[in-house]
Amino acid sequence: MRMSTSHCTIITAIAAFFLSAAILSAVGPAEAANALPPFKDDLFSKQSVLQTGDGGAFEVIDYDEMRDINGRDQIPQKRVQQKYVALGIRKAQADETLSLDGIKLDVTRVGPAGNAAFTVIFIHGRDGDRRLGANDFSFGGNFNRLKNLVAGNGGVYYSPTVRNFDSSGVAAISGLIRYASAQSPGRPVILSCASMGSQVCWGVARDSDSVKRLKGMLVMSGVSDPDFTRSAFYKAKLPLWFAHGSRDPVYAAANQRALFESLHNAKYPARFTLFQTGNHGTPIRMIDWRKVLNWILAA
């Protein structure tokens, strides 16, 4: 009997549910999240490593615009080829406005509102909003993969709209971290920030109340924080992953790499992925979310 695409989607969703339930019952929610199963790894994870250093903590990944944009997208930078996405996850997606200690925050949520195995939060850069981190087809389908990796394994993913990247933005995301932690007590929360949104990550890193709820952070194409070693996040020695393009014209990769090197020399749990010839948006398109999430969750 032939099965339609909708039937296949339903079967895949059911299989993912029972897989997550089996893992959760066997080892508990936190441990289950430590080993997210493959999802389209043949398309996203098989990247050529040009160089490694610092005991494997630093890596240079081959990036080629003609191959990784023009050869990957149906419409360059706007719509990835269909094989890179699995749209059934949209059934678990909702736009919401949360009230967080008097702060209204617009979010796109993918996955259960409560009792999630783990939480991932993505903070966009300047001129972005919640739609950027929920777009299935932009950035080579990488956000669609993230949604499937998180919600498909019992987790919840939040893509909020950050209106300011100053203390008010930090307060809003700190509130979201508290909210997510309260909805799923004792479960890991991972914060990821891109471009100017990295200012929010560094601000949250100074908030001890937020840090005690966090499991780790990913900073992509971001600014460097010269005072990071004074933060509550640093003192807690939570894992931190950097990703940058070598040709980034907005924030120089050298600044982030210098911070990484200082952390690595201090035996701090940090990793750095440099995309050779990559531009400002390259890490958002090319970061291997499964590799990053598994490393942070296993720390």
C-alpha positions as CSV (number, residue, x, y, z in Angstrom):
1,M,0.0,0.0,0.0
2,R,1.4,3.4,-1.0
3,M,1.6,6.0,1.7
4,S,1.2,9.7,1.2
5,T,3.6,12.4,2.4
6,S,1.2,13.3,5.2
7,H,1.1,9.6,6.3
8,C,4.9,9.5,6.4
9,T,5.0,12.7,8.4
10,I,2.6,11.3,11.0
11,I,4.5,8.1,11.3
12,T,7.8,10.0,11.7
13,A,6.3,12.1,14.4
14,I,4.9,9.1,16.2
15,A,8.3,7.3,16.0
16,A,10.1,10.4,17.4
17,F,7.6,10.6,20.2
18,F,8.0,7.0,21.3
19,L,11.8,7.3,20.9
20,S,11.9,10.2,23.2
21,A,9.5,8.5,25.7
22,A,11.6,5.4,25.7
23,I,14.8,7.3,26.4
24,L,13.2,9.5,29.0
25,S,11.8,6.5,30.9
26,A,15.2,4.7,30.8
27,V,17.6,7.4,31.8
28,G,15.7,10.5,32.8
29,P,15.1,13.8,30.8
30,A,18.5,15.4,31.3
31,E,20.5,12.4,30.3
32,A,18.2,11.8,27.3
33,A,19.0,15.2,25.9
34,N,22.7,14.4,26.0
35,A,22.5,12.2,22.9
36,L,20.2,13.7,20.3
37,P,19.8,11.2,17.5
38,P,20.9,12.1,14.0
39,F,18.6,14.3,11.9
40,K,19.7,14.9,8.2
41,D,23.3,14.5,9.3
42,D,24.3,13.6,5.7
43,L,23.2,17.1,4.7
44,F,24.3,19.2,7.7
45,S,27.0,17.4,9.6
46,K,29.4,16.1,7.0
47,Q,31.6,19.3,6.9
48,S,35.2,19.2,5.8
49,V,37.6,20.0,8.6
50,L,40.6,21.9,7.3
51,Q,42.4,22.3,10.6
52,T,42.1,21.4,14.3
53,G,43.9,22.7,17.3
54,D,43.8,23.1,21.1
55,G,43.1,19.4,21.5
56,G,40.2,19.5,19.1
57,A,38.5,22.5,20.8
58,F,39.4,24.7,17.8
59,E,38.4,23.8,14.3
60,V,38.5,25.4,10.9
61,I,35.6,24.3,8.6
62,D,35.7,24.5,4.8
63,Y,33.1,26.9,3.5
64,D,32.4,27.7,-0.1
65,E,29.7,30.2,-1.1
66,M,29.0,28.6,-4.5
67,R,28.6,25.2,-2.9
68,D,27.0,26.1,0.4
69,I,24.6,28.8,-0.8
70,N,24.1,28.6,-4.5
71,G,24.3,24.8,-4.6
72,R,22.1,24.3,-1.5
73,D,19.4,26.8,-2.1
74,Q,16.5,26.7,-4.6
75,I,16.5,30.5,-4.4
76,P,19.9,31.7,-3.0
77,Q,19.7,33.0,0.6
78,K,15.8,32.9,0.5
79,R,14.7,29.3,0.0
80,V,16.6,26.1,0.6
81,Q,16.0,23.0,-1.4
82,Q,13.1,20.8,-0.1
83,K,15.3,17.9,0.9
84,Y,16.9,20.0,3.7
85,V,13.6,20.5,5.6
86,A,11.0,18.4,7.3
87,L,7.9,20.6,7.8
88,G,5.8,18.3,10.0
89,I,7.4,20.0,13.0
90,R,5.3,23.0,12.2
91,K,2.4,21.2,14.0
92,A,4.2,21.8,17.2
93,Q,4.8,25.5,16.5
94,A,2.9,28.5,17.9
95,D,3.3,32.3,18.1
96,E,2.7,33.6,21.6
97,T,3.1,36.8,23.7
98,L,4.4,36.0,27.2
99,S,4.1,38.3,30.2
100,L,7.3,38.0,32.1
101,D,7.4,40.1,35.3
102,G,5.5,42.9,33.5
103,I,7.6,42.6,30.3
104,K,5.6,41.6,27.2
105,L,7.7,39.3,25.0
106,D,6.7,37.9,21.6
107,V,8.0,34.4,20.9
108,T,7.6,31.6,18.5
109,R,7.6,28.4,20.5
110,V,8.2,24.9,19.0
111,G,7.5,22.0,21.3
112,P,5.6,21.5,24.5
113,A,5.0,24.6,26.8
114,G,5.7,22.5,29.9
115,N,7.6,19.4,31.0
116,A,10.1,19.7,28.1
117,A,13.2,17.5,28.2
118,F,15.3,20.6,27.5
119,T,15.0,24.2,26.2
120,V,16.9,26.0,23.5
121,I,16.5,29.8,23.0
122,F,17.8,31.7,20.0
123,I,18.4,35.5,20.0
124,H,18.5,37.2,16.6
125,G,20.7,40.2,15.7
126,R,19.8,43.8,14.6
127,D,16.7,44.2,12.4
128,G,15.5,40.7,13.2
129,D,12.5,39.4,15.1
130,R,11.1,36.0,16.2
131,R,10.4,35.1,12.5
132,L,14.1,34.8,11.7
133,G,14.8,31.9,14.1
134,A,11.6,30.1,13.0
135,N,12.1,30.4,9.3
136,D,12.3,26.9,7.8
137,F,13.8,27.9,4.5
138,S,16.3,30.6,5.1
139,F,19.9,30.0,6.2
140,G,20.0,26.8,4.4
141,G,17.3,25.2,6.4
142,N,19.4,25.2,9.6
143,F,16.6,26.5,11.8
144,N,14.3,23.8,10.5
145,R,16.9,21.2,11.5
146,L,17.2,22.9,14.9
147,K,13.4,22.8,15.5
148,N,13.3,19.1,14.6
149,L,16.3,18.3,16.8
150,V,14.8,20.0,19.8
151,A,11.0,19.5,19.5
152,G,11.4,16.2,17.8
153,N,13.2,14.9,20.9
154,G,10.9,16.2,23.6
155,G,12.5,19.6,24.0
156,V,11.1,23.1,23.4
157,Y,12.6,25.8,21.2
158,Y,12.0,29.6,21.7
159,S,12.7,32.3,19.1
160,P,11.8,35.6,20.8
161,T,11.6,39.1,19.4
162,V,14.3,41.3,21.1
163,R,13.5,45.0,20.6
164,N,16.6,46.3,22.3
165,F,20.0,44.8,22.9
166,D,20.7,46.8,26.1
167,S,19.7,46.1,29.7
168,S,16.0,45.9,28.7
169,G,16.7,43.2,26.2
170,V,18.7,41.3,28.8
171,A,15.9,41.6,31.3
172,A,13.4,40.2,28.8
173,I,15.5,37.2,28.0
174,S,16.4,36.6,31.7
175,G,12.6,36.5,32.2
176,L,12.2,34.0,29.4
177,I,14.9,31.8,31.0
178,R,13.1,31.9,34.3
179,Y,9.8,31.1,32.6
180,A,11.2,28.2,30.7
181,S,12.9,26.8,33.8
182,A,9.6,27.1,35.8
183,Q,7.7,25.4,33.0
184,S,10.2,22.5,32.9
185,P,11.8,22.4,36.4
186,G,15.3,20.9,36.6
187,R,15.7,20.6,32.8
188,P,18.6,22.1,30.9
189,V,18.3,25.5,29.2
190,I,20.7,26.5,26.4
191,L,21.0,30.1,25.2
192,S,22.2,30.9,21.7
193,C,22.9,34.4,20.3
194,A,23.8,35.7,16.9
195,S,25.5,39.0,15.8
196,M,24.3,42.0,17.9
197,G,22.2,39.5,19.9
198,S,25.5,38.4,21.5
199,Q,25.2,41.5,23.7
200,V,22.2,39.8,25.3
201,C,24.2,36.6,25.9
202,W,27.0,38.5,27.6
203,G,24.5,40.5,29.7
204,V,22.6,37.3,30.8
205,A,26.0,35.8,31.7
206,R,26.3,38.5,34.4
207,D,23.0,37.6,35.9
208,S,23.5,34.9,38.6
209,D,19.8,34.1,38.8
210,S,19.8,33.3,35.0
211,V,23.1,31.5,35.1
212,K,21.9,29.0,37.7
213,R,19.2,27.9,35.3
214,L,21.5,27.7,32.2
215,K,23.4,24.7,30.9
216,G,25.5,26.5,28.3
217,M,25.7,29.1,25.5
218,L,26.5,29.4,21.8
219,V,27.7,32.7,20.4
220,M,27.7,33.1,16.6
221,S,29.3,36.1,14.7
222,G,29.1,38.1,17.9
223,V,31.0,40.8,19.7
224,S,33.6,39.9,22.3
225,D,33.3,40.6,26.0
226,P,36.6,41.6,27.6
227,D,35.0,41.3,31.1
228,F,33.5,37.8,30.6
229,T,35.9,36.3,33.2
230,R,34.2,38.4,35.8
231,S,30.7,37.0,35.0
232,A,28.6,34.5,37.0
233,F,28.6,32.3,33.9
234,Y,32.4,32.1,33.9
235,K,32.6,31.4,37.6
236,A,30.1,28.6,37.1
237,K,32.3,27.2,34.3
238,L,29.4,26.5,32.0
239,P,30.2,25.4,28.4
240,L,30.6,28.0,25.8
241,W,30.8,27.5,22.0
242,F,31.9,30.2,19.6
243,A,31.3,30.2,15.8
244,H,32.6,32.8,13.4
245,G,33.3,33.5,9.7
246,S,36.9,34.3,8.9
247,R,35.8,37.2,6.6
248,D,33.2,38.7,9.0
249,P,33.2,42.4,8.2
250,V,30.9,43.3,11.1
251,Y,32.7,41.7,14.1
252,A,36.2,40.5,13.6
253,A,36.7,36.8,14.2
254,A,40.1,37.6,15.7
255,N,38.5,39.2,18.7
256,Q,36.4,36.2,19.6
257,R,39.2,33.8,18.9
258,A,41.5,35.8,21.3
259,L,38.8,35.4,24.0
260,F,38.5,31.7,23.2
261,E,42.2,31.2,23.4
262,S,42.4,32.8,26.8
263,L,39.6,30.6,28.1
264,H,41.1,27.5,26.7
265,N,44.5,28.3,28.3
266,A,42.6,28.7,31.6
267,K,41.2,25.2,31.0
268,Y,37.7,26.6,30.7
269,P,35.2,24.4,28.7
270,A,35.1,26.3,25.4
271,R,35.1,25.5,21.7
272,F,35.5,27.5,18.6
273,T,34.4,26.8,15.0
274,L,35.9,29.1,12.3
275,F,34.3,28.9,8.9
276,Q,37.1,29.6,6.4
277,T,36.1,32.5,4.0
278,G,32.8,32.7,5.8
279,N,30.9,36.0,6.1
280,H,28.8,37.4,8.9
281,G,25.8,35.2,8.4
282,T,27.8,32.0,7.7
283,P,27.7,30.5,11.2
284,I,23.9,30.7,11.4
285,R,23.7,28.8,8.1
286,M,26.5,26.3,8.7
287,I,26.7,25.6,12.5
288,D,26.1,21.9,13.2
289,W,23.4,22.2,15.8
290,R,23.4,18.6,16.8
291,K,27.1,18.6,17.5
292,V,26.8,21.8,19.6
293,L,23.7,20.7,21.6
294,N,25.2,17.3,22.4
295,W,28.4,18.8,23.6
296,I,26.7,21.3,25.9
297,L,24.2,18.9,27.2
298,A,26.9,16.3,27.9
299,A,29.1,18.8,29.8
